[in-house]
Amino acid sequence: MREGTATFIDILLAILLPPLGVFLKYECHAEFWICLLLTLFGYLPGIIYALYVLTQTN
């Protein structure tokens, strides 16, 4: 499996608990804090950002 691909579990966590899904991949880097902030402002922006971050290819 490639490094940039997201697994089913990553996608499921990004929908249920967006910051947790991002934390498991990036730990406490900027992506996690942005996702946490967006989730606090509104659940849907947190989900969208988490899915974007987890599915982007580098």
mmCIF file as Biopython writes it, N, C-alpha, C and O atoms, coordinates in Angstrom:
data_model
#
loop_
_atom_site.group_PDB
_atom_site.id
_atom_site.type_symbol
_atom_site.label_atom_id
_atom_site.label_alt_id
_atom_site.label_comp_id
_atom_site.label_asym_id
_atom_site.label_entity_id
_atom_site.label_seq_id
_atom_site.pdbx_PDB_ins_code
_atom_site.Cartn_x
_atom_site.Cartn_y
_atom_site.Cartn_z
_atom_site.occupancy
_atom_site.B_iso_or_equiv
_atom_site.auth_seq_id
_atom_site.auth_asym_id
_atom_site.pdbx_PDB_model_num
ATOM 1   N N  . MET A ? 1  ? 0.841   -1.171 0.000  1.0 0.0 1  A 1 
ATOM 2   C CA . MET A ? 1  ? 0.000   0.000  0.000  1.0 0.0 1  A 1 
ATOM 3   C C  . MET A ? 1  ? 0.892   1.241  0.000  1.0 0.0 1  A 1 
ATOM 4   O O  . MET A ? 1  ? 1.940   1.260  0.646  1.0 0.0 1  A 1 
ATOM 5   N N  . ARG A ? 2  ? 0.473   2.268  -0.722 1.0 0.0 2  A 1 
ATOM 6   C CA . ARG A ? 2  ? 1.252   3.489  -0.809 1.0 0.0 2  A 1 
ATOM 7   C C  . ARG A ? 2  ? 1.104   4.321  0.456  1.0 0.0 2  A 1 
ATOM 8   O O  . ARG A ? 2  ? 0.136   4.167  1.201  1.0 0.0 2  A 1 
ATOM 9   N N  . GLU A ? 3  ? 2.057   5.193  0.691  1.0 0.0 3  A 1 
ATOM 10  C CA . GLU A ? 3  ? 2.061   6.052  1.865  1.0 0.0 3  A 1 
ATOM 11  C C  . GLU A ? 3  ? 0.903   7.051  1.859  1.0 0.0 3  A 1 
ATOM 12  O O  . GLU A ? 3  ? 0.351   7.349  2.919  1.0 0.0 3  A 1 
ATOM 13  N N  . GLY A ? 4  ? 0.528   7.569  0.704  1.0 0.0 4  A 1 
ATOM 14  C CA . GLY A ? 4  ? -0.484  8.609  0.617  1.0 0.0 4  A 1 
ATOM 15  C C  . GLY A ? 4  ? -1.915  8.114  0.603  1.0 0.0 4  A 1 
ATOM 16  O O  . GLY A ? 4  ? -2.835  8.931  0.559  1.0 0.0 4  A 1 
ATOM 17  N N  . THR A ? 5  ? -2.137  6.835  0.638  1.0 0.0 5  A 1 
ATOM 18  C CA . THR A ? 5  ? -3.499  6.337  0.587  1.0 0.0 5  A 1 
ATOM 19  C C  . THR A ? 5  ? -4.089  6.197  1.981  1.0 0.0 5  A 1 
ATOM 20  O O  . THR A ? 5  ? -3.381  5.916  2.948  1.0 0.0 5  A 1 
ATOM 21  N N  . ALA A ? 6  ? -5.381  6.395  2.064  1.0 0.0 6  A 1 
ATOM 22  C CA . ALA A ? 6  ? -6.089  6.262  3.332  1.0 0.0 6  A 1 
ATOM 23  C C  . ALA A ? 6  ? -6.812  4.923  3.362  1.0 0.0 6  A 1 
ATOM 24  O O  . ALA A ? 6  ? -7.387  4.499  2.360  1.0 0.0 6  A 1 
ATOM 25  N N  . THR A ? 7  ? -6.782  4.274  4.489  1.0 0.0 7  A 1 
ATOM 26  C CA . THR A ? 7  ? -7.476  3.004  4.625  1.0 0.0 7  A 1 
ATOM 27  C C  . THR A ? 7  ? -8.924  3.251  5.010  1.0 0.0 7  A 1 
ATOM 28  O O  . THR A ? 7  ? -9.318  4.379  5.305  1.0 0.0 7  A 1 
ATOM 29  N N  . PHE A ? 8  ? -9.698  2.198  5.004  1.0 0.0 8  A 1 
ATOM 30  C CA . PHE A ? 8  ? -11.101 2.290  5.386  1.0 0.0 8  A 1 
ATOM 31  C C  . PHE A ? 8  ? -11.232 2.777  6.824  1.0 0.0 8  A 1 
ATOM 32  O O  . PHE A ? 8  ? -12.117 3.575  7.133  1.0 0.0 8  A 1 
ATOM 33  N N  . ILE A ? 9  ? -10.359 2.303  7.698  1.0 0.0 9  A 1 
ATOM 34  C CA . ILE A ? 9  ? -10.409 2.707  9.107  1.0 0.0 9  A 1 
ATOM 35  C C  . ILE A ? 9  ? -10.108 4.199  9.244  1.0 0.0 9  A 1 
ATOM 36  O O  . ILE A ? 9  ? -10.747 4.886  10.040 1.0 0.0 9  A 1 
ATOM 37  N N  . ASP A ? 10 ? -9.146  4.704  8.479  1.0 0.0 10 A 1 
ATOM 38  C CA . ASP A ? 10 ? -8.831  6.135  8.513  1.0 0.0 10 A 1 
ATOM 39  C C  . ASP A ? 10 ? -10.040 6.969  8.096  1.0 0.0 10 A 1 
ATOM 40  O O  . ASP A ? 10 ? -10.356 7.976  8.729  1.0 0.0 10 A 1 
ATOM 41  N N  . ILE A ? 11 ? -10.705 6.549  7.038  1.0 0.0 11 A 1 
ATOM 42  C CA . ILE A ? 11 ? -11.885 7.272  6.552  1.0 0.0 11 A 1 
ATOM 43  C C  . ILE A ? 11 ? -13.013 7.215  7.583  1.0 0.0 11 A 1 
ATOM 44  O O  . ILE A ? 11 ? -13.669 8.224  7.843  1.0 0.0 11 A 1 
ATOM 45  N N  . LEU A ? 12 ? -13.236 6.057  8.162  1.0 0.0 12 A 1 
ATOM 46  C CA . LEU A ? 12 ? -14.297 5.903  9.163  1.0 0.0 12 A 1 
ATOM 47  C C  . LEU A ? 12 ? -14.019 6.776  10.389 1.0 0.0 12 A 1 
ATOM 48  O O  . LEU A ? 12 ? -14.933 7.426  10.898 1.0 0.0 12 A 1 
ATOM 49  N N  . LEU A ? 13 ? -12.793 6.800  10.861 1.0 0.0 13 A 1 
ATOM 50  C CA . LEU A ? 13 ? -12.442 7.650  11.997 1.0 0.0 13 A 1 
ATOM 51  C C  . LEU A ? 13 ? -12.573 9.124  11.650 1.0 0.0 13 A 1 
ATOM 52  O O  . LEU A ? 13 ? -12.966 9.930  12.494 1.0 0.0 13 A 1 
ATOM 53  N N  . ALA A ? 14 ? -12.247 9.481  10.418 1.0 0.0 14 A 1 
ATOM 54  C CA . ALA A ? 14 ? -12.370 10.875 9.996  1.0 0.0 14 A 1 
ATOM 55  C C  . ALA A ? 14 ? -13.822 11.325 9.986  1.0 0.0 14 A 1 
ATOM 56  O O  . ALA A ? 14 ? -14.101 12.509 10.176 1.0 0.0 14 A 1 
ATOM 57  N N  . ILE A ? 15 ? -14.744 10.409 9.769  1.0 0.0 15 A 1 
ATOM 58  C CA . ILE A ? 15 ? -16.165 10.759 9.775  1.0 0.0 15 A 1 
ATOM 59  C C  . ILE A ? 15 ? -16.711 10.783 11.205 1.0 0.0 15 A 1 
ATOM 60  O O  . ILE A ? 15 ? -17.474 11.680 11.563 1.0 0.0 15 A 1 
ATOM 61  N N  . LEU A ? 16 ? -16.325 9.807  12.016 1.0 0.0 16 A 1 
ATOM 62  C CA . LEU A ? 16 ? -16.852 9.725  13.379 1.0 0.0 16 A 1 
ATOM 63  C C  . LEU A ? 16 ? -16.190 10.734 14.320 1.0 0.0 16 A 1 
ATOM 64  O O  . LEU A ? 16 ? -16.879 11.480 15.016 1.0 0.0 16 A 1 
ATOM 65  N N  . LEU A ? 17 ? -14.877 10.756 14.342 1.0 0.0 17 A 1 
ATOM 66  C CA . LEU A ? 17 ? -14.098 11.657 15.202 1.0 0.0 17 A 1 
ATOM 67  C C  . LEU A ? 17 ? -12.959 12.246 14.379 1.0 0.0 17 A 1 
ATOM 68  O O  . LEU A ? 17 ? -11.848 11.715 14.393 1.0 0.0 17 A 1 
ATOM 69  N N  . PRO A ? 18 ? -13.220 13.329 13.667 1.0 0.0 18 A 1 
ATOM 70  C CA . PRO A ? 18 ? -12.216 13.860 12.737 1.0 0.0 18 A 1 
ATOM 71  C C  . PRO A ? 18 ? -10.833 14.102 13.341 1.0 0.0 18 A 1 
ATOM 72  O O  . PRO A ? 18 ? -9.845  13.706 12.723 1.0 0.0 18 A 1 
ATOM 73  N N  . PRO A ? 19 ? -10.705 14.732 14.517 1.0 0.0 19 A 1 
ATOM 74  C CA . PRO A ? 19 ? -9.342  14.946 15.036 1.0 0.0 19 A 1 
ATOM 75  C C  . PRO A ? 19 ? -8.600  13.648 15.347 1.0 0.0 19 A 1 
ATOM 76  O O  . PRO A ? 19 ? -7.380  13.592 15.198 1.0 0.0 19 A 1 
ATOM 77  N N  . LEU A ? 20 ? -9.299  12.622 15.767 1.0 0.0 20 A 1 
ATOM 78  C CA . LEU A ? 20 ? -8.648  11.351 16.069 1.0 0.0 20 A 1 
ATOM 79  C C  . LEU A ? 20 ? -8.078  10.715 14.809 1.0 0.0 20 A 1 
ATOM 80  O O  . LEU A ? 20 ? -6.964  10.191 14.824 1.0 0.0 20 A 1 
ATOM 81  N N  . GLY A ? 21 ? -8.830  10.758 13.729 1.0 0.0 21 A 1 
ATOM 82  C CA . GLY A ? 21 ? -8.335  10.199 12.474 1.0 0.0 21 A 1 
ATOM 83  C C  . GLY A ? 21 ? -7.078  10.896 11.989 1.0 0.0 21 A 1 
ATOM 84  O O  . GLY A ? 21 ? -6.151  10.252 11.500 1.0 0.0 21 A 1 
ATOM 85  N N  . VAL A ? 22 ? -7.048  12.215 12.125 1.0 0.0 22 A 1 
ATOM 86  C CA . VAL A ? 22 ? -5.875  12.977 11.706 1.0 0.0 22 A 1 
ATOM 87  C C  . VAL A ? 22 ? -4.720  12.748 12.687 1.0 0.0 22 A 1 
ATOM 88  O O  . VAL A ? 22 ? -3.565  12.650 12.271 1.0 0.0 22 A 1 
ATOM 89  N N  . PHE A ? 23 ? -5.025  12.664 13.977 1.0 0.0 23 A 1 
ATOM 90  C CA . PHE A ? 23 ? -3.984  12.440 14.982 1.0 0.0 23 A 1 
ATOM 91  C C  . PHE A ? 23 ? -3.254  11.120 14.764 1.0 0.0 23 A 1 
ATOM 92  O O  . PHE A ? 23 ? -2.036  11.053 14.926 1.0 0.0 23 A 1 
ATOM 93  N N  . LEU A ? 24 ? -3.980  10.078 14.401 1.0 0.0 24 A 1 
ATOM 94  C CA . LEU A ? 24 ? -3.343  8.779  14.201 1.0 0.0 24 A 1 
ATOM 95  C C  . LEU A ? 24 ? -2.369  8.775  13.031 1.0 0.0 24 A 1 
ATOM 96  O O  . LEU A ? 24 ? -1.447  7.960  12.989 1.0 0.0 24 A 1 
ATOM 97  N N  . LYS A ? 25 ? -2.571  9.682  12.082 1.0 0.0 25 A 1 
ATOM 98  C CA . LYS A ? 25 ? -1.662  9.739  10.938 1.0 0.0 25 A 1 
ATOM 99  C C  . LYS A ? 25 ? -0.555  10.775 11.129 1.0 0.0 25 A 1 
ATOM 100 O O  . LYS A ? 25 ? 0.594   10.523 10.766 1.0 0.0 25 A 1 
ATOM 101 N N  . TYR A ? 26 ? -0.887  11.933 11.691 1.0 0.0 26 A 1 
ATOM 102 C CA . TYR A ? 26 ? 0.070   13.041 11.770 1.0 0.0 26 A 1 
ATOM 103 C C  . TYR A ? 26 ? 0.528   13.372 13.181 1.0 0.0 26 A 1 
ATOM 104 O O  . TYR A ? 26 ? 1.377   14.247 13.352 1.0 0.0 26 A 1 
ATOM 105 N N  . GLU A ? 27 ? -0.005  12.704 14.196 1.0 0.0 27 A 1 
ATOM 106 C CA . GLU A ? 27 ? 0.282   12.988 15.600 1.0 0.0 27 A 1 
ATOM 107 C C  . GLU A ? 27 ? -0.057  14.441 15.907 1.0 0.0 27 A 1 
ATOM 108 O O  . GLU A ? 27 ? -1.066  14.929 15.396 1.0 0.0 27 A 1 
ATOM 109 N N  . CYS A ? 28 ? 0.715   15.153 16.701 1.0 0.0 28 A 1 
ATOM 110 C CA . CYS A ? 28 ? 0.352   16.516 17.134 1.0 0.0 28 A 1 
ATOM 111 C C  . CYS A ? 28 ? 0.963   17.599 16.249 1.0 0.0 28 A 1 
ATOM 112 O O  . CYS A ? 28 ? 1.458   18.602 16.761 1.0 0.0 28 A 1 
ATOM 113 N N  . HIS A ? 29 ? 0.936   17.416 14.968 1.0 0.0 29 A 1 
ATOM 114 C CA . HIS A ? 29 ? 1.451   18.422 14.045 1.0 0.0 29 A 1 
ATOM 115 C C  . HIS A ? 29 ? 0.327   19.397 13.702 1.0 0.0 29 A 1 
ATOM 116 O O  . HIS A ? 29 ? -0.775  19.291 14.239 1.0 0.0 29 A 1 
ATOM 117 N N  . ALA A ? 30 ? 0.599   20.320 12.831 1.0 0.0 30 A 1 
ATOM 118 C CA . ALA A ? 30 ? -0.349  21.381 12.501 1.0 0.0 30 A 1 
ATOM 119 C C  . ALA A ? 30 ? -1.668  20.837 11.950 1.0 0.0 30 A 1 
ATOM 120 O O  . ALA A ? 30 ? -2.726  21.410 12.208 1.0 0.0 30 A 1 
ATOM 121 N N  . GLU A ? 31 ? -1.616  19.746 11.203 1.0 0.0 31 A 1 
ATOM 122 C CA . GLU A ? 31 ? -2.839  19.184 10.631 1.0 0.0 31 A 1 
ATOM 123 C C  . GLU A ? 31 ? -3.840  18.800 11.720 1.0 0.0 31 A 1 
ATOM 124 O O  . GLU A ? 31 ? -5.041  19.026 11.574 1.0 0.0 31 A 1 
ATOM 125 N N  . PHE A ? 32 ? -3.341  18.221 12.806 1.0 0.0 32 A 1 
ATOM 126 C CA . PHE A ? 32 ? -4.218  17.824 13.914 1.0 0.0 32 A 1 
ATOM 127 C C  . PHE A ? 32 ? -4.872  19.042 14.544 1.0 0.0 32 A 1 
ATOM 128 O O  . PHE A ? 32 ? -6.080  19.040 14.782 1.0 0.0 32 A 1 
ATOM 129 N N  . TRP A ? 33 ? -4.092  20.081 14.817 1.0 0.0 33 A 1 
ATOM 130 C CA . TRP A ? 33 ? -4.639  21.260 15.489 1.0 0.0 33 A 1 
ATOM 131 C C  . TRP A ? 33 ? -5.633  22.008 14.604 1.0 0.0 33 A 1 
ATOM 132 O O  . TRP A ? 33 ? -6.629  22.535 15.101 1.0 0.0 33 A 1 
ATOM 133 N N  . ILE A ? 34 ? -5.377  22.057 13.318 1.0 0.0 34 A 1 
ATOM 134 C CA . ILE A ? 34 ? -6.333  22.687 12.397 1.0 0.0 34 A 1 
ATOM 135 C C  . ILE A ? 34 ? -7.632  21.896 12.391 1.0 0.0 34 A 1 
ATOM 136 O O  . ILE A ? 34 ? -8.715  22.479 12.436 1.0 0.0 34 A 1 
ATOM 137 N N  . CYS A ? 35 ? -7.531  20.580 12.336 1.0 0.0 35 A 1 
ATOM 138 C CA . CYS A ? 35 ? -8.719  19.733 12.332 1.0 0.0 35 A 1 
ATOM 139 C C  . CYS A ? 35 ? -9.500  19.885 13.635 1.0 0.0 35 A 1 
ATOM 140 O O  . CYS A ? 35 ? -10.730 19.950 13.617 1.0 0.0 35 A 1 
ATOM 141 N N  . LEU A ? 36 ? -8.805  19.940 14.747 1.0 0.0 36 A 1 
ATOM 142 C CA . LEU A ? 36 ? -9.466  20.109 16.039 1.0 0.0 36 A 1 
ATOM 143 C C  . LEU A ? 36 ? -10.191 21.445 16.099 1.0 0.0 36 A 1 
ATOM 144 O O  . LEU A ? 36 ? -11.331 21.509 16.558 1.0 0.0 36 A 1 
ATOM 145 N N  . LEU A ? 37 ? -9.559  22.491 15.651 1.0 0.0 37 A 1 
ATOM 146 C CA . LEU A ? 37 ? -10.177 23.812 15.641 1.0 0.0 37 A 1 
ATOM 147 C C  . LEU A ? 37 ? -11.403 23.857 14.733 1.0 0.0 37 A 1 
ATOM 148 O O  . LEU A ? 37 ? -12.437 24.406 15.112 1.0 0.0 37 A 1 
ATOM 149 N N  . LEU A ? 38 ? -11.291 23.285 13.542 1.0 0.0 38 A 1 
ATOM 150 C CA . LEU A ? 38 ? -12.433 23.254 12.628 1.0 0.0 38 A 1 
ATOM 151 C C  . LEU A ? 38 ? -13.572 22.413 13.181 1.0 0.0 38 A 1 
ATOM 152 O O  . LEU A ? 38 ? -14.739 22.748 12.974 1.0 0.0 38 A 1 
ATOM 153 N N  . THR A ? 39 ? -13.260 21.333 13.879 1.0 0.0 39 A 1 
ATOM 154 C CA . THR A ? 39 ? -14.284 20.493 14.468 1.0 0.0 39 A 1 
ATOM 155 C C  . THR A ? 39 ? -15.000 21.230 15.602 1.0 0.0 39 A 1 
ATOM 156 O O  . THR A ? 39 ? -16.208 21.073 15.779 1.0 0.0 39 A 1 
ATOM 157 N N  . LEU A ? 40 ? -14.268 22.020 16.355 1.0 0.0 40 A 1 
ATOM 158 C CA . LEU A ? 40 ? -14.891 22.797 17.424 1.0 0.0 40 A 1 
ATOM 159 C C  . LEU A ? 40 ? -15.808 23.887 16.865 1.0 0.0 40 A 1 
ATOM 160 O O  . LEU A ? 40 ? -16.847 24.188 17.454 1.0 0.0 40 A 1 
ATOM 161 N N  . PHE A ? 41 ? -15.428 24.475 15.736 1.0 0.0 41 A 1 
ATOM 162 C CA . PHE A ? 41 ? -16.271 25.489 15.102 1.0 0.0 41 A 1 
ATOM 163 C C  . PHE A ? 41 ? -17.511 24.885 14.467 1.0 0.0 41 A 1 
ATOM 164 O O  . PHE A ? 41 ? -18.562 25.523 14.414 1.0 0.0 41 A 1 
ATOM 165 N N  . GLY A ? 42 ? -17.392 23.690 13.998 1.0 0.0 42 A 1 
ATOM 166 C CA . GLY A ? 42 ? -18.509 23.004 13.367 1.0 0.0 42 A 1 
ATOM 167 C C  . GLY A ? 42 ? -18.074 21.620 12.968 1.0 0.0 42 A 1 
ATOM 168 O O  . GLY A ? 42 ? -16.971 21.434 12.452 1.0 0.0 42 A 1 
ATOM 169 N N  . TYR A ? 43 ? -18.914 20.663 13.197 1.0 0.0 43 A 1 
ATOM 170 C CA . TYR A ? 43 ? -18.545 19.265 12.963 1.0 0.0 43 A 1 
ATOM 171 C C  . TYR A ? 43 ? -18.259 18.997 11.486 1.0 0.0 43 A 1 
ATOM 172 O O  . TYR A ? 43 ? -17.310 18.284 11.160 1.0 0.0 43 A 1 
ATOM 173 N N  . LEU A ? 44 ? -19.054 19.551 10.609 1.0 0.0 44 A 1 
ATOM 174 C CA . LEU A ? 44 ? -18.897 19.306 9.170  1.0 0.0 44 A 1 
ATOM 175 C C  . LEU A ? 44 ? -17.579 19.848 8.611  1.0 0.0 44 A 1 
ATOM 176 O O  . LEU A ? 44 ? -16.929 19.142 7.840  1.0 0.0 44 A 1 
ATOM 177 N N  . PRO A ? 45 ? -17.154 21.061 8.958  1.0 0.0 45 A 1 
ATOM 178 C CA . PRO A ? 45 ? -15.838 21.502 8.461  1.0 0.0 45 A 1 
ATOM 179 C C  . PRO A ? 45 ? -14.694 20.610 8.935  1.0 0.0 45 A 1 
ATOM 180 O O  . PRO A ? 45 ? -13.724 20.412 8.204  1.0 0.0 45 A 1 
ATOM 181 N N  . GLY A ? 46 ? -14.793 20.075 10.137 1.0 0.0 46 A 1 
ATOM 182 C CA . GLY A ? 46 ? -13.773 19.161 10.643 1.0 0.0 46 A 1 
ATOM 183 C C  . GLY A ? 46 ? -13.723 17.878 9.841  1.0 0.0 46 A 1 
ATOM 184 O O  . GLY A ? 46 ? -12.642 17.369 9.544  1.0 0.0 46 A 1 
ATOM 185 N N  . ILE A ? 47 ? -14.885 17.354 9.487  1.0 0.0 47 A 1 
ATOM 186 C CA . ILE A ? 47 ? -14.952 16.133 8.672  1.0 0.0 47 A 1 
ATOM 187 C C  . ILE A ? 47 ? -14.364 16.374 7.284  1.0 0.0 47 A 1 
ATOM 188 O O  . ILE A ? 47 ? -13.584 15.566 6.780  1.0 0.0 47 A 1 
ATOM 189 N N  . ILE A ? 48 ? -14.742 17.480 6.680  1.0 0.0 48 A 1 
ATOM 190 C CA . ILE A ? 48 ? -14.260 17.784 5.332  1.0 0.0 48 A 1 
ATOM 191 C C  . ILE A ? 48 ? -12.746 17.935 5.329  1.0 0.0 48 A 1 
ATOM 192 O O  . ILE A ? 48 ? -12.069 17.394 4.455  1.0 0.0 48 A 1 
ATOM 193 N N  . TYR A ? 49 ? -12.215 18.664 6.297  1.0 0.0 49 A 1 
ATOM 194 C CA . TYR A ? 49 ? -10.764 18.841 6.365  1.0 0.0 49 A 1 
ATOM 195 C C  . TYR A ? 49 ? -10.056 17.522 6.642  1.0 0.0 49 A 1 
ATOM 196 O O  . TYR A ? 49 ? -9.031  17.233 6.024  1.0 0.0 49 A 1 
ATOM 197 N N  . ALA A ? 50 ? -10.583 16.721 7.554  1.0 0.0 50 A 1 
ATOM 198 C CA . ALA A ? 50 ? -9.956  15.435 7.871  1.0 0.0 50 A 1 
ATOM 199 C C  . ALA A ? 50 ? -9.927  14.528 6.649  1.0 0.0 50 A 1 
ATOM 200 O O  . ALA A ? 50 ? -8.911  13.890 6.375  1.0 0.0 50 A 1 
ATOM 201 N N  . LEU A ? 51 ? -11.028 14.465 5.916  1.0 0.0 51 A 1 
ATOM 202 C CA . LEU A ? 51 ? -11.053 13.639 4.714  1.0 0.0 51 A 1 
ATOM 203 C C  . LEU A ? 51 ? -10.073 14.156 3.663  1.0 0.0 51 A 1 
ATOM 204 O O  . LEU A ? 51 ? -9.413  13.374 2.979  1.0 0.0 51 A 1 
ATOM 205 N N  . TYR A ? 52 ? -9.987  15.468 3.544  1.0 0.0 52 A 1 
ATOM 206 C CA . TYR A ? 52 ? -9.050  16.054 2.598  1.0 0.0 52 A 1 
ATOM 207 C C  . TYR A ? 52 ? -7.610  15.701 2.970  1.0 0.0 52 A 1 
ATOM 208 O O  . TYR A ? 52 ? -6.833  15.268 2.119  1.0 0.0 52 A 1 
ATOM 209 N N  . VAL A ? 53 ? -7.259  15.887 4.234  1.0 0.0 53 A 1 
ATOM 210 C CA . VAL A ? 53 ? -5.885  15.637 4.681  1.0 0.0 53 A 1 
ATOM 211 C C  . VAL A ? 53 ? -5.523  14.170 4.557  1.0 0.0 53 A 1 
ATOM 212 O O  . VAL A ? 53 ? -4.405  13.841 4.159  1.0 0.0 53 A 1 
ATOM 213 N N  . LEU A ? 54 ? -6.450  13.283 4.891  1.0 0.0 54 A 1 
ATOM 214 C CA . LEU A ? 54 ? -6.142  11.858 4.869  1.0 0.0 54 A 1 
ATOM 215 C C  . LEU A ? 54 ? -6.089  11.277 3.467  1.0 0.0 54 A 1 
ATOM 216 O O  . LEU A ? 54 ? -5.405  10.279 3.241  1.0 0.0 54 A 1 
ATOM 217 N N  . THR A ? 55 ? -6.793  11.876 2.527  1.0 0.0 55 A 1 
ATOM 218 C CA . THR A ? 55 ? -6.823  11.326 1.177  1.0 0.0 55 A 1 
ATOM 219 C C  . THR A ? 55 ? -5.879  12.017 0.203  1.0 0.0 55 A 1 
ATOM 220 O O  . THR A ? 55 ? -5.714  11.553 -0.925 1.0 0.0 55 A 1 
ATOM 221 N N  . GLN A ? 56 ? -5.253  13.120 0.618  1.0 0.0 56 A 1 
ATOM 222 C CA . GLN A ? 56 ? -4.342  13.797 -0.298 1.0 0.0 56 A 1 
ATOM 223 C C  . GLN A ? 56 ? -3.089  12.965 -0.505 1.0 0.0 56 A 1 
ATOM 224 O O  . GLN A ? 56 ? -2.652  12.246 0.394  1.0 0.0 56 A 1 
ATOM 225 N N  . THR A ? 57 ? -2.526  13.066 -1.675 1.0 0.0 57 A 1 
ATOM 226 C CA . THR A ? 57 ? -1.296  12.323 -1.976 1.0 0.0 57 A 1 
ATOM 227 C C  . THR A ? 57 ? -0.141  13.299 -1.994 1.0 0.0 57 A 1 
ATOM 228 O O  . THR A ? 57 ? -0.257  14.402 -2.529 1.0 0.0 57 A 1 
ATOM 229 N N  . ASN A ? 58 ? 0.957   12.901 -1.417 1.0 0.0 58 A 1 
ATOM 230 C CA . ASN A ? 58 ? 2.145   13.763 -1.371 1.0 0.0 58 A 1 
ATOM 231 C C  . ASN A ? 58 ? 3.211   13.221 -2.272 1.0 0.0 58 A 1 
ATOM 232 O O  . ASN A ? 58 ? 4.290   13.805 -2.373 1.0 0.0 58 A 1 
#
